[in-house]
Amino acid sequence: CISDLFKKGLITEQTALSYASRKSIVGRSVDSIKAARGEKTTSIEDLAIDRTYGKENKI
């Protein structure tokens, strides 16, 4: 499986996703491998809840 090649370090994440016929499955597998290694799996940071959403602005 192509994700096994990524896990062994024989190919890059980009190569794994480029050659995958089922990109979503390989993408999840790559994310799991990266998470197990302690690597970042997303570039999203500093998420916060907007506590003012839906409240009317009372003046």
CHARMM internal coordinates of N, CA and C (Angstrom, degrees):
IC EDIT
DIST 1 N 1 CA 1.4523
DIST 1 CA 1 C 1.5365
ANGL 1 N 1 CA 1 C 108.92
DIST 1 C 2 N 1.3022
ANGL 1 CA 1 C 2 N 116.28
DIHE 1 N 1 CA 1 C 2 N 145.83
DIST 2 N 2 CA 1.4671
ANGL 1 C 2 N 2 CA 120.80
DIHE 1 CA 1 C 2 N 2 CA -175.89
DIST 2 CA 2 C 1.5286
ANGL 2 N 2 CA 2 C 112.24
DIHE 1 C 2 N 2 CA 2 C -65.40
DIST 2 C 3 N 1.3271
ANGL 2 CA 2 C 3 N 117.24
DIHE 2 N 2 CA 2 C 3 N -30.20
DIST 3 N 3 CA 1.4647
ANGL 2 C 3 N 3 CA 118.95
DIHE 2 CA 2 C 3 N 3 CA 178.44
DIST 3 CA 3 C 1.5291
ANGL 3 N 3 CA 3 C 111.18
DIHE 2 C 3 N 3 CA 3 C -69.46
DIST 3 C 4 N 1.3269
ANGL 3 CA 3 C 4 N 117.53
DIHE 3 N 3 CA 3 C 4 N -27.25
DIST 4 N 4 CA 1.4722
ANGL 3 C 4 N 4 CA 120.74
DIHE 3 CA 3 C 4 N 4 CA 175.19
DIST 4 CA 4 C 1.5279
ANGL 4 N 4 CA 4 C 110.75
DIHE 3 C 4 N 4 CA 4 C -66.07
DIST 4 C 5 N 1.3202
ANGL 4 CA 4 C 5 N 116.61
DIHE 4 N 4 CA 4 C 5 N -37.27
DIST 5 N 5 CA 1.4683
ANGL 4 C 5 N 5 CA 120.25
DIHE 4 CA 4 C 5 N 5 CA 177.22
DIST 5 CA 5 C 1.5243
ANGL 5 N 5 CA 5 C 110.63
DIHE 4 C 5 N 5 CA 5 C -64.19
DIST 5 C 6 N 1.3367
ANGL 5 CA 5 C 6 N 116.14
DIHE 5 N 5 CA 5 C 6 N -39.72
DIST 6 N 6 CA 1.4637
ANGL 5 C 6 N 6 CA 119.94
DIHE 5 CA 5 C 6 N 6 CA 176.50
DIST 6 CA 6 C 1.5228
ANGL 6 N 6 CA 6 C 110.35
DIHE 5 C 6 N 6 CA 6 C -65.03
DIST 6 C 7 N 1.3250
ANGL 6 CA 6 C 7 N 116.33
DIHE 6 N 6 CA 6 C 7 N -43.48
DIST 7 N 7 CA 1.4680
ANGL 6 C 7 N 7 CA 121.27
DIHE 6 CA 6 C 7 N 7 CA -179.02
DIST 7 CA 7 C 1.5300
ANGL 7 N 7 CA 7 C 111.20
DIHE 6 C 7 N 7 CA 7 C -60.07
DIST 7 C 8 N 1.3299
ANGL 7 CA 7 C 8 N 116.70
DIHE 7 N 7 CA 7 C 8 N -36.82
DIST 8 N 8 CA 1.4694
ANGL 7 C 8 N 8 CA 121.67
DIHE 7 CA 7 C 8 N 8 CA 179.89
DIST 8 CA 8 C 1.5251
ANGL 8 N 8 CA 8 C 112.18
DIHE 7 C 8 N 8 CA 8 C -80.24
DIST 8 C 9 N 1.3334
ANGL 8 CA 8 C 9 N 116.93
DIHE 8 N 8 CA 8 C 9 N -7.02
DIST 9 N 9 CA 1.4565
ANGL 8 C 9 N 9 CA 120.72
DIHE 8 CA 8 C 9 N 9 CA 179.41
DIST 9 CA 9 C 1.5158
ANGL 9 N 9 CA 9 C 113.93
DIHE 8 C 9 N 9 CA 9 C 80.95
DIST 9 C 10 N 1.3245
ANGL 9 CA 9 C 10 N 116.63
DIHE 9 N 9 CA 9 C 10 N 17.10
DIST 10 N 10 CA 1.4616
ANGL 9 C 10 N 10 CA 120.93
DIHE 9 CA 9 C 10 N 10 CA -178.80
DIST 10 CA 10 C 1.5237
ANGL 10 N 10 CA 10 C 112.76
DIHE 9 C 10 N 10 CA 10 C -83.83
DIST 10 C 11 N 1.3363
ANGL 10 CA 10 C 11 N 116.39
DIHE 10 N 10 CA 10 C 11 N -23.06
DIST 11 N 11 CA 1.4622
ANGL 10 C 11 N 11 CA 121.35
DIHE 10 CA 10 C 11 N 11 CA 176.84
DIST 11 CA 11 C 1.5247
ANGL 11 N 11 CA 11 C 108.67
DIHE 10 C 11 N 11 CA 11 C -137.27
DIST 11 C 12 N 1.3241
ANGL 11 CA 11 C 12 N 115.81
DIHE 11 N 11 CA 11 C 12 N 162.11
DIST 12 N 12 CA 1.4626
ANGL 11 C 12 N 12 CA 121.11
DIHE 11 CA 11 C 12 N 12 CA 178.94
DIST 12 CA 12 C 1.5308
ANGL 12 N 12 CA 12 C 110.27
DIHE 11 C 12 N 12 CA 12 C -86.49
DIST 12 C 13 N 1.3214
ANGL 12 CA 12 C 13 N 114.58
DIHE 12 N 12 CA 12 C 13 N 167.84
DIST 13 N 13 CA 1.4645
ANGL 12 C 13 N 13 CA 120.30
DIHE 12 CA 12 C 13 N 13 CA 175.78
DIST 13 CA 13 C 1.5224
ANGL 13 N 13 CA 13 C 110.15
DIHE 12 C 13 N 13 CA 13 C -59.82
DIST 13 C 14 N 1.3139
ANGL 13 CA 13 C 14 N 116.36
DIHE 13 N 13 CA 13 C 14 N -42.50
DIST 14 N 14 CA 1.4660
ANGL 13 C 14 N 14 CA 121.00
DIHE 13 CA 13 C 14 N 14 CA -179.07
DIST 14 CA 14 C 1.5273
ANGL 14 N 14 CA 14 C 110.89
DIHE 13 C 14 N 14 CA 14 C -61.49
DIST 14 C 15 N 1.3275
ANGL 14 CA 14 C 15 N 117.20
DIHE 14 N 14 CA 14 C 15 N -42.91
DIST 15 N 15 CA 1.4609
ANGL 14 C 15 N 15 CA 121.04
DIHE 14 CA 14 C 15 N 15 CA 179.21
DIST 15 CA 15 C 1.5227
ANGL 15 N 15 CA 15 C 110.46
DIHE 14 C 15 N 15 CA 15 C -65.12
DIST 15 C 16 N 1.3237
ANGL 15 CA 15 C 16 N 116.75
DIHE 15 N 15 CA 15 C 16 N -43.24
DIST 16 N 16 CA 1.4655
ANGL 15 C 16 N 16 CA 120.63
DIHE 15 CA 15 C 16 N 16 CA 179.57
DIST 16 CA 16 C 1.5216
ANGL 16 N 16 CA 16 C 110.76
DIHE 15 C 16 N 16 CA 16 C -58.33
DIST 16 C 17 N 1.3186
ANGL 16 CA 16 C 17 N 116.62
DIHE 16 N 16 CA 16 C 17 N -45.87
DIST 17 N 17 CA 1.4624
ANGL 16 C 17 N 17 CA 120.08
DIHE 16 CA 16 C 17 N 17 CA -178.71
DIST 17 CA 17 C 1.5235
ANGL 17 N 17 CA 17 C 112.18
DIHE 16 C 17 N 17 CA 17 C -72.49
DIST 17 C 18 N 1.3215
ANGL 17 CA 17 C 18 N 117.09
DIHE 17 N 17 CA 17 C 18 N -32.59
DIST 18 N 18 CA 1.4630
ANGL 17 C 18 N 18 CA 120.56
DIHE 17 CA 17 C 18 N 18 CA -179.72
DIST 18 CA 18 C 1.5230
ANGL 18 N 18 CA 18 C 112.11
DIHE 17 C 18 N 18 CA 18 C -66.73
DIST 18 C 19 N 1.3238
ANGL 18 CA 18 C 19 N 116.87
DIHE 18 N 18 CA 18 C 19 N -37.42
DIST 19 N 19 CA 1.4571
ANGL 18 C 19 N 19 CA 120.88
DIHE 18 CA 18 C 19 N 19 CA -176.06
DIST 19 CA 19 C 1.5236
ANGL 19 N 19 CA 19 C 113.56
DIHE 18 C 19 N 19 CA 19 C -95.28
DIST 19 C 20 N 1.3122
ANGL 19 CA 19 C 20 N 117.80
DIHE 19 N 19 CA 19 C 20 N -2.79
DIST 20 N 20 CA 1.4652
ANGL 19 C 20 N 20 CA 121.19
DIHE 19 CA 19 C 20 N 20 CA -177.93
DIST 20 CA 20 C 1.5180
ANGL 20 N 20 CA 20 C 111.05
DIHE 19 C 20 N 20 CA 20 C -76.38
DIST 20 C 21 N 1.3255
ANGL 20 CA 20 C 21 N 116.04
DIHE 20 N 20 CA 20 C 21 N 134.46
DIST 21 N 21 CA 1.4623
ANGL 20 C 21 N 21 CA 119.48
DIHE 20 CA 20 C 21 N 21 CA 174.69
DIST 21 CA 21 C 1.5278
ANGL 21 N 21 CA 21 C 110.10
DIHE 20 C 21 N 21 CA 21 C -84.27
DIST 21 C 22 N 1.3276
ANGL 21 CA 21 C 22 N 116.82
DIHE 21 N 21 CA 21 C 22 N -25.78
DIST 22 N 22 CA 1.4666
ANGL 21 C 22 N 22 CA 122.15
DIHE 21 CA 21 C 22 N 22 CA 176.16
DIST 22 CA 22 C 1.5227
ANGL 22 N 22 CA 22 C 107.93
DIHE 21 C 22 N 22 CA 22 C -115.96
DIST 22 C 23 N 1.3243
ANGL 22 CA 22 C 23 N 114.68
DIHE 22 N 22 CA 22 C 23 N 78.46
DIST 23 N 23 CA 1.4682
ANGL 22 C 23 N 23 CA 121.68
DIHE 22 CA 22 C 23 N 23 CA -172.47
DIST 23 CA 23 C 1.5283
ANGL 23 N 23 CA 23 C 113.36
DIHE 22 C 23 N 23 CA 23 C -59.11
DIST 23 C 24 N 1.3088
ANGL 23 CA 23 C 24 N 118.26
DIHE 23 N 23 CA 23 C 24 N -37.48
DIST 24 N 24 CA 1.4649
ANGL 23 C 24 N 24 CA 119.83
DIHE 23 CA 23 C 24 N 24 CA -178.36
DIST 24 CA 24 C 1.5245
ANGL 24 N 24 CA 24 C 111.15
DIHE 23 C 24 N 24 CA 24 C -66.39
DIST 24 C 25 N 1.3185
ANGL 24 CA 24 C 25 N 117.20
DIHE 24 N 24 CA 24 C 25 N -39.65
DIST 25 N 25 CA 1.4643
ANGL 24 C 25 N 25 CA 120.94
DIHE 24 CA 24 C 25 N 25 CA 179.68
DIST 25 CA 25 C 1.5188
ANGL 25 N 25 CA 25 C 110.40
DIHE 24 C 25 N 25 CA 25 C -68.55
DIST 25 C 26 N 1.3238
ANGL 25 CA 25 C 26 N 116.76
DIHE 25 N 25 CA 25 C 26 N -45.38
DIST 26 N 26 CA 1.4658
ANGL 25 C 26 N 26 CA 120.66
DIHE 25 CA 25 C 26 N 26 CA 179.11
DIST 26 CA 26 C 1.5257
ANGL 26 N 26 CA 26 C 109.81
DIHE 25 C 26 N 26 CA 26 C -65.87
DIST 26 C 27 N 1.3133
ANGL 26 CA 26 C 27 N 117.72
DIHE 26 N 26 CA 26 C 27 N -38.03
DIST 27 N 27 CA 1.4615
ANGL 26 C 27 N 27 CA 121.42
DIHE 26 CA 26 C 27 N 27 CA 178.09
DIST 27 CA 27 C 1.5174
ANGL 27 N 27 CA 27 C 111.91
DIHE 26 C 27 N 27 CA 27 C -60.46
DIST 27 C 28 N 1.3291
ANGL 27 CA 27 C 28 N 116.51
DIHE 27 N 27 CA 27 C 28 N -43.59
DIST 28 N 28 CA 1.4705
ANGL 27 C 28 N 28 CA 120.22
DIHE 27 CA 27 C 28 N 28 CA 177.35
DIST 28 CA 28 C 1.5249
ANGL 28 N 28 CA 28 C 110.86
DIHE 27 C 28 N 28 CA 28 C -65.67
DIST 28 C 29 N 1.3226
ANGL 28 CA 28 C 29 N 116.40
DIHE 28 N 28 CA 28 C 29 N -38.66
DIST 29 N 29 CA 1.4635
ANGL 28 C 29 N 29 CA 120.60
DIHE 28 CA 28 C 29 N 29 CA 178.60
DIST 29 CA 29 C 1.5251
ANGL 29 N 29 CA 29 C 110.88
DIHE 28 C 29 N 29 CA 29 C -64.43
DIST 29 C 30 N 1.3163
ANGL 29 CA 29 C 30 N 116.58
DIHE 29 N 29 CA 29 C 30 N -43.85
DIST 30 N 30 CA 1.4682
ANGL 29 C 30 N 30 CA 121.54
DIHE 29 CA 29 C 30 N 30 CA 178.03
DIST 30 CA 30 C 1.5269
ANGL 30 N 30 CA 30 C 109.98
DIHE 29 C 30 N 30 CA 30 C -62.13
DIST 30 C 31 N 1.3250
ANGL 30 CA 30 C 31 N 117.27
DIHE 30 N 30 CA 30 C 31 N -42.78
DIST 31 N 31 CA 1.4695
ANGL 30 C 31 N 31 CA 120.75
DIHE 30 CA 30 C 31 N 31 CA 177.89
DIST 31 CA 31 C 1.5245
ANGL 31 N 31 CA 31 C 111.17
DIHE 30 C 31 N 31 CA 31 C -60.93
DIST 31 C 32 N 1.3253
ANGL 31 CA 31 C 32 N 117.24
DIHE 31 N 31 CA 31 C 32 N -41.17
DIST 32 N 32 CA 1.4678
ANGL 31 C 32 N 32 CA 121.04
DIHE 31 CA 31 C 32 N 32 CA 178.60
DIST 32 CA 32 C 1.5211
ANGL 32 N 32 CA 32 C 111.25
DIHE 31 C 32 N 32 CA 32 C -64.17
DIST 32 C 33 N 1.3186
ANGL 32 CA 32 C 33 N 116.40
DIHE 32 N 32 CA 32 C 33 N -42.22
DIST 33 N 33 CA 1.4667
ANGL 32 C 33 N 33 CA 121.39
DIHE 32 CA 32 C 33 N 33 CA 179.08
DIST 33 CA 33 C 1.5219
ANGL 33 N 33 CA 33 C 110.05
DIHE 32 C 33 N 33 CA 33 C -63.91
DIST 33 C 34 N 1.3398
ANGL 33 CA 33 C 34 N 116.03
DIHE 33 N 33 CA 33 C 34 N -45.27
DIST 34 N 34 CA 1.4637
ANGL 33 C 34 N 34 CA 119.83
DIHE 33 CA 33 C 34 N 34 CA 179.86
DIST 34 CA 34 C 1.5241
ANGL 34 N 34 CA 34 C 111.23
DIHE 33 C 34 N 34 CA 34 C -64.60
DIST 34 C 35 N 1.3231
ANGL 34 CA 34 C 35 N 117.44
DIHE 34 N 34 CA 34 C 35 N -39.46
DIST 35 N 35 CA 1.4640
ANGL 34 C 35 N 35 CA 121.02
DIHE 34 CA 34 C 35 N 35 CA 178.73
DIST 35 CA 35 C 1.5298
ANGL 35 N 35 CA 35 C 110.53
DIHE 34 C 35 N 35 CA 35 C -64.03
DIST 35 C 36 N 1.3296
ANGL 35 CA 35 C 36 N 117.11
DIHE 35 N 35 CA 35 C 36 N -40.18
DIST 36 N 36 CA 1.4664
ANGL 35 C 36 N 36 CA 121.04
DIHE 35 CA 35 C 36 N 36 CA 178.69
DIST 36 CA 36 C 1.5252
ANGL 36 N 36 CA 36 C 111.04
DIHE 35 C 36 N 36 CA 36 C -64.83
DIST 36 C 37 N 1.3228
ANGL 36 CA 36 C 37 N 116.03
DIHE 36 N 36 CA 36 C 37 N -30.83
DIST 37 N 37 CA 1.4698
ANGL 36 C 37 N 37 CA 121.13
DIHE 36 CA 36 C 37 N 37 CA 178.09
DIST 37 CA 37 C 1.5276
ANGL 37 N 37 CA 37 C 111.79
DIHE 36 C 37 N 37 CA 37 C -81.04
DIST 37 C 38 N 1.3242
ANGL 37 CA 37 C 38 N 116.74
DIHE 37 N 37 CA 37 C 38 N -11.64
DIST 38 N 38 CA 1.4615
ANGL 37 C 38 N 38 CA 120.76
DIHE 37 CA 37 C 38 N 38 CA -177.31
DIST 38 CA 38 C 1.5135
ANGL 38 N 38 CA 38 C 113.30
DIHE 37 C 38 N 38 CA 38 C 85.66
DIST 38 C 39 N 1.3308
ANGL 38 CA 38 C 39 N 116.87
DIHE 38 N 38 CA 38 C 39 N 17.27
DIST 39 N 39 CA 1.4647
ANGL 38 C 39 N 39 CA 121.50
DIHE 38 CA 38 C 39 N 39 CA 179.39
DIST 39 CA 39 C 1.5221
ANGL 39 N 39 CA 39 C 109.84
DIHE 38 C 39 N 39 CA 39 C -90.14
DIST 39 C 40 N 1.3298
ANGL 39 CA 39 C 40 N 115.88
DIHE 39 N 39 CA 39 C 40 N 157.71
DIST 40 N 40 CA 1.4578
ANGL 39 C 40 N 40 CA 120.88
DIHE 39 CA 39 C 40 N 40 CA 176.67
DIST 40 CA 40 C 1.5236
ANGL 40 N 40 CA 40 C 109.26
DIHE 39 C 40 N 40 CA 40 C -68.68
DIST 40 C 41 N 1.3145
ANGL 40 CA 40 C 41 N 115.43
DIHE 40 N 40 CA 40 C 41 N 140.84
DIST 41 N 41 CA 1.4597
ANGL 40 C 41 N 41 CA 119.90
DIHE 40 CA 40 C 41 N 41 CA 177.84
DIST 41 CA 41 C 1.5232
ANGL 41 N 41 CA 41 C 112.11
DIHE 40 C 41 N 41 CA 41 C -111.35
DIST 41 C 42 N 1.3272
ANGL 41 CA 41 C 42 N 116.75
DIHE 41 N 41 CA 41 C 42 N -3.48
DIST 42 N 42 CA 1.4616
ANGL 41 C 42 N 42 CA 120.81
DIHE 41 CA 41 C 42 N 42 CA 179.62
DIST 42 CA 42 C 1.5238
ANGL 42 N 42 CA 42 C 109.58
DIHE 41 C 42 N 42 CA 42 C -150.70
DIST 42 C 43 N 1.2996
ANGL 42 CA 42 C 43 N 115.62
DIHE 42 N 42 CA 42 C 43 N 158.92
DIST 43 N 43 CA 1.4643
ANGL 42 C 43 N 43 CA 120.03
DIHE 42 CA 42 C 43 N 43 CA 177.88
DIST 43 CA 43 C 1.5289
ANGL 43 N 43 CA 43 C 111.41
DIHE 42 C 43 N 43 CA 43 C -99.70
DIST 43 C 44 N 1.3245
ANGL 43 CA 43 C 44 N 116.78
DIHE 43 N 43 CA 43 C 44 N 2.07
DIST 44 N 44 CA 1.4610
ANGL 43 C 44 N 44 CA 121.16
DIHE 43 CA 43 C 44 N 44 CA -179.61
DIST 44 CA 44 C 1.5236
ANGL 44 N 44 CA 44 C 109.01
DIHE 43 C 44 N 44 CA 44 C -75.28
DIST 44 C 45 N 1.3246
ANGL 44 CA 44 C 45 N 116.06
DIHE 44 N 44 CA 44 C 45 N 128.00
DIST 45 N 45 CA 1.4591
ANGL 44 C 45 N 45 CA 121.34
DIHE 44 CA 44 C 45 N 45 CA 179.21
DIST 45 CA 45 C 1.5219
ANGL 45 N 45 CA 45 C 109.89
DIHE 44 C 45 N 45 CA 45 C -138.03
DIST 45 C 46 N 1.2995
ANGL 45 CA 45 C 46 N 115.57
DIHE 45 N 45 CA 45 C 46 N 162.34
DIST 46 N 46 CA 1.4652
ANGL 45 C 46 N 46 CA 123.35
DIHE 45 CA 45 C 46 N 46 CA 173.19
DIST 46 CA 46 C 1.5265
ANGL 46 N 46 CA 46 C 113.70
DIHE 45 C 46 N 46 CA 46 C 55.35
DIST 46 C 47 N 1.3229
ANGL 46 CA 46 C 47 N 117.14
DIHE 46 N 46 CA 46 C 47 N 45.57
DIST 47 N 47 CA 1.4566
ANGL 46 C 47 N 47 CA 119.93
DIHE 46 CA 46 C 47 N 47 CA 175.29
DIST 47 CA 47 C 1.5231
ANGL 47 N 47 CA 47 C 109.18
DIHE 46 C 47 N 47 CA 47 C -75.78
DIST 47 C 48 N 1.3121
ANGL 47 CA 47 C 48 N 116.04
DIHE 47 N 47 CA 47 C 48 N 143.87
DIST 48 N 48 CA 1.4598
ANGL 47 C 48 N 48 CA 120.49
DIHE 47 CA 47 C 48 N 48 CA 178.67
DIST 48 CA 48 C 1.5246
ANGL 48 N 48 CA 48 C 108.79
DIHE 47 C 48 N 48 CA 48 C -147.60
DIST 48 C 49 N 1.3067
ANGL 48 CA 48 C 49 N 115.60
DIHE 48 N 48 CA 48 C 49 N 153.63
DIST 49 N 49 CA 1.4591
ANGL 48 C 49 N 49 CA 121.17
DIHE 48 CA 48 C 49 N 49 CA 177.66
DIST 49 CA 49 C 1.5224
ANGL 49 N 49 CA 49 C 108.79
DIHE 48 C 49 N 49 CA 49 C -82.25
DIST 49 C 50 N 1.3292
ANGL 49 CA 49 C 50 N 115.73
DIHE 49 N 49 CA 49 C 50 N 131.38
DIST 50 N 50 CA 1.4594
ANGL 49 C 50 N 50 CA 120.87
DIHE 49 CA 49 C 50 N 50 CA 176.54
DIST 50 CA 50 C 1.5228
ANGL 50 N 50 CA 50 C 107.59
DIHE 49 C 50 N 50 CA 50 C -84.13
DIST 50 C 51 N 1.3021
ANGL 50 CA 50 C 51 N 116.47
DIHE 50 N 50 CA 50 C 51 N 97.84
DIST 51 N 51 CA 1.4585
ANGL 50 C 51 N 51 CA 121.79
DIHE 50 CA 50 C 51 N 51 CA -175.33
DIST 51 CA 51 C 1.5302
ANGL 51 N 51 CA 51 C 112.36
DIHE 50 C 51 N 51 CA 51 C -73.41
DIST 51 C 52 N 1.3204
ANGL 51 CA 51 C 52 N 117.94
DIHE 51 N 51 CA 51 C 52 N -11.95
DIST 52 N 52 CA 1.4609
ANGL 51 C 52 N 52 CA 120.79
DIHE 51 CA 51 C 52 N 52 CA 179.01
DIST 52 CA 52 C 1.5265
ANGL 52 N 52 CA 52 C 111.90
DIHE 51 C 52 N 52 CA 52 C -93.90
DIST 52 C 53 N 1.3211
ANGL 52 CA 52 C 53 N 118.41
DIHE 52 N 52 CA 52 C 53 N -5.12
DIST 53 N 53 CA 1.4571
ANGL 52 C 53 N 53 CA 121.91
DIHE 52 CA 52 C 53 N 53 CA -178.76
DIST 53 CA 53 C 1.5271
ANGL 53 N 53 CA 53 C 110.54
DIHE 52 C 53 N 53 CA 53 C -61.26
DIST 53 C 54 N 1.3079
ANGL 53 CA 53 C 54 N 116.08
DIHE 53 N 53 CA 53 C 54 N 129.25
DIST 54 N 54 CA 1.4531
ANGL 53 C 54 N 54 CA 121.71
DIHE 53 CA 53 C 54 N 54 CA 176.82
DIST 54 CA 54 C 1.5175
ANGL 54 N 54 CA 54 C 115.02
DIHE 53 C 54 N 54 CA 54 C 85.07
DIST 54 C 55 N 1.3001
ANGL 54 CA 54 C 55 N 117.33
DIHE 54 N 54 CA 54 C 55 N -6.94
DIST 55 N 55 CA 1.4627
ANGL 54 C 55 N 55 CA 120.18
DIHE 54 CA 54 C 55 N 55 CA 178.36
DIST 55 CA 55 C 1.5150
ANGL 55 N 55 CA 55 C 108.82
DIHE 54 C 55 N 55 CA 55 C -91.16
DIST 55 C 56 N 1.3118
ANGL 55 CA 55 C 56 N 114.98
DIHE 55 N 55 CA 55 C 56 N 137.29
DIST 56 N 56 CA 1.4610
ANGL 55 C 56 N 56 CA 118.86
DIHE 55 CA 55 C 56 N 56 CA 178.68
DIST 56 CA 56 C 1.5119
ANGL 56 N 56 CA 56 C 109.99
DIHE 55 C 56 N 56 CA 56 C -73.59
DIST 56 C 57 N 1.3099
ANGL 56 CA 56 C 57 N 114.68
DIHE 56 N 56 CA 56 C 57 N 146.38
DIST 57 N 57 CA 1.4582
ANGL 56 C 57 N 57 CA 120.75
DIHE 56 CA 56 C 57 N 57 CA 177.68
DIST 57 CA 57 C 1.5261
ANGL 57 N 57 CA 57 C 107.80
DIHE 56 C 57 N 57 CA 57 C -83.96
DIST 57 C 58 N 1.3207
ANGL 57 CA 57 C 58 N 117.19
DIHE 57 N 57 CA 57 C 58 N 102.75
DIST 58 N 58 CA 1.4680
ANGL 57 C 58 N 58 CA 121.63
DIHE 57 CA 57 C 58 N 58 CA -177.85
DIST 58 CA 58 C 1.5182
ANGL 58 N 58 CA 58 C 109.27
DIHE 57 C 58 N 58 CA 58 C -90.48
DIST 58 C 59 N 1.3212
ANGL 58 CA 58 C 59 N 114.77
DIHE 58 N 58 CA 58 C 59 N 121.33
DIST 59 N 59 CA 1.4698
ANGL 58 C 59 N 59 CA 120.32
DIHE 58 CA 58 C 59 N 59 CA -178.92
DIST 59 CA 59 C 1.4974
ANGL 59 N 59 CA 59 C 110.44
DIHE 58 C 59 N 59 CA 59 C -109.33
END
COOR INIT
IC SEED 1 N 1 CA 1 C
IC BUILD
